[in-house]
């Protein structure tokens, strides 16, 4: 049985081998590799994620702490919000970003657009209804 780390490693390998593109469930979806440091462990980690490019700012992308609709937020969400910065790989480019949580109507607008483009995100929101609101983070090039 494979672990989430094995799965992430395979996606990361494929991403890097194909200039930021992956197949399978993510074929055609915009993907980013987010480098972050564990706020408790201090260990470096890389997490592959789908993202939504900002319509208003070419230096901003949005990521979603959906954890596939689980009842809790993913650890990377806490790592990124605690640090306030991260490094990302988009396509073949690597750069530093500032991390900002998107809230209120802006969060709802961005999440709705992601769910419209990728209906799995609408399913995640249904699973978390009454439990938690899935956080949206803006990653802006610095």
C-alpha positions as CSV (number, residue, x, y, z in Angstrom):
1,X,0.0,0.0,0.0
2,X,1.4,3.4,-0.9
3,X,1.6,6.3,1.5
4,X,0.7,10.0,0.7
5,X,4.5,10.7,0.7
6,X,5.0,8.1,-2.0
7,X,2.1,9.5,-4.0
8,X,3.5,13.1,-3.6
9,X,7.0,11.9,-4.6
10,X,5.6,10.4,-7.8
11,X,3.7,13.6,-8.7
12,X,6.7,15.7,-8.0
13,X,8.9,13.5,-10.2
14,X,6.4,13.7,-13.0
15,X,6.0,17.5,-12.6
16,X,9.8,18.1,-12.9
17,X,10.3,15.6,-15.7
18,X,7.5,17.3,-17.8
19,X,8.0,21.0,-17.3
20,X,5.2,21.3,-14.7
21,X,2.7,19.1,-16.3
22,X,1.3,15.8,-14.8
23,X,-1.1,13.2,-16.0
24,X,-3.7,11.0,-14.3
25,X,-6.3,12.8,-12.2
26,X,-4.4,16.1,-12.7
27,X,-4.0,16.0,-16.4
28,X,-4.5,19.5,-17.9
29,X,-4.9,21.1,-14.4
30,X,-2.5,23.9,-13.3
31,X,-0.1,22.4,-10.8
32,X,2.4,24.0,-8.4
33,X,5.0,22.5,-6.1
34,X,5.0,24.4,-2.8
35,X,8.1,24.3,-0.7
36,X,7.5,24.8,3.0
37,X,9.0,24.1,6.4
38,X,7.2,22.3,9.2
39,X,6.3,24.8,11.9
40,X,6.8,22.1,14.6
41,X,9.4,19.8,13.1
42,X,11.5,22.3,11.1
43,X,11.6,19.8,8.3
44,X,11.5,20.9,4.7
45,X,8.7,19.6,2.6
46,X,7.4,19.9,-1.0
47,X,3.6,19.5,-1.6
48,X,2.1,19.3,-5.1
49,X,-1.2,21.3,-5.4
50,X,-3.6,22.5,-8.0
51,X,-3.8,26.2,-8.3
52,X,-6.0,28.9,-9.8
53,X,-4.2,31.9,-11.4
54,X,-5.5,35.3,-10.4
55,X,-7.5,37.1,-13.1
56,X,-6.3,40.5,-11.7
57,X,-2.6,39.9,-10.8
58,X,-0.2,37.7,-12.9
59,X,2.1,37.4,-9.9
60,X,-0.6,35.7,-7.7
61,X,-1.9,32.2,-7.7
62,X,-4.5,30.7,-5.3
63,X,-4.2,27.3,-3.5
64,X,-6.9,25.5,-1.6
65,X,-6.5,23.7,1.7
66,X,-9.2,21.1,0.8
67,X,-7.5,18.0,2.0
68,X,-10.0,16.2,-0.3
69,X,-12.8,17.2,2.0
70,X,-11.4,15.9,5.2
71,X,-12.6,17.4,8.5
72,X,-9.3,19.1,9.3
73,X,-7.0,21.4,7.4
74,X,-3.8,20.0,5.9
75,X,-0.5,20.5,7.8
76,X,0.9,22.5,4.9
77,X,-1.8,25.2,5.5
78,X,-0.5,25.8,9.0
79,X,3.1,25.8,7.9
80,X,2.4,28.4,5.2
81,X,0.3,30.7,7.3
82,X,2.8,30.5,10.2
83,X,5.8,31.3,7.9
84,X,4.1,33.9,5.7
85,X,6.5,33.0,2.8
86,X,7.4,30.0,0.7
87,X,9.1,28.9,-2.5
88,X,7.1,27.6,-5.4
89,X,7.8,25.8,-8.7
90,X,5.4,26.7,-11.5
91,X,6.3,25.1,-14.8
92,X,10.1,25.3,-15.0
93,X,10.4,28.4,-12.8
94,X,11.1,28.6,-9.1
95,X,10.5,31.7,-7.0
96,X,9.6,33.1,-3.6
97,X,6.0,34.0,-2.6
98,X,4.3,35.8,0.2
99,X,1.4,33.9,1.7
100,X,-1.9,35.6,2.5
101,X,-5.1,34.0,3.6
102,X,-8.1,35.1,1.5
103,X,-11.3,35.6,3.5
104,X,-14.9,36.7,3.3
105,X,-16.5,37.4,-0.1
106,X,-13.1,37.3,-1.9
107,X,-12.5,33.8,-0.5
108,X,-16.0,32.7,-1.6
109,X,-15.5,34.2,-5.1
110,X,-12.1,32.5,-5.7
111,X,-13.3,29.1,-4.3
112,X,-16.4,29.2,-6.4
113,X,-14.4,29.8,-9.5
114,X,-12.1,26.8,-8.7
115,X,-15.2,24.6,-8.0
116,X,-16.7,25.7,-11.3
117,X,-13.6,24.7,-13.2
118,X,-12.9,21.6,-11.2
119,X,-16.1,20.1,-9.7
120,X,-14.2,17.9,-7.3
121,X,-13.7,21.1,-5.2
122,X,-17.4,21.5,-5.0
123,X,-17.6,18.0,-3.6
124,X,-14.9,18.8,-1.0
125,X,-16.9,21.8,0.1
126,X,-20.0,19.6,0.5
127,X,-18.0,17.2,2.7
128,X,-16.8,19.9,5.0
129,X,-20.1,21.8,5.3
130,X,-20.8,22.6,8.9
131,X,-17.4,21.3,9.9
132,X,-14.9,23.8,8.4
133,X,-14.6,26.4,5.7
134,X,-11.9,25.3,3.2
135,X,-9.1,28.0,3.4
136,X,-7.9,29.7,0.3
137,X,-4.3,31.1,0.3
138,X,-3.0,33.7,-2.1
139,X,0.7,33.1,-3.1
140,X,2.1,36.3,-4.5
141,X,5.6,36.5,-6.1
142,X,7.9,38.7,-4.1
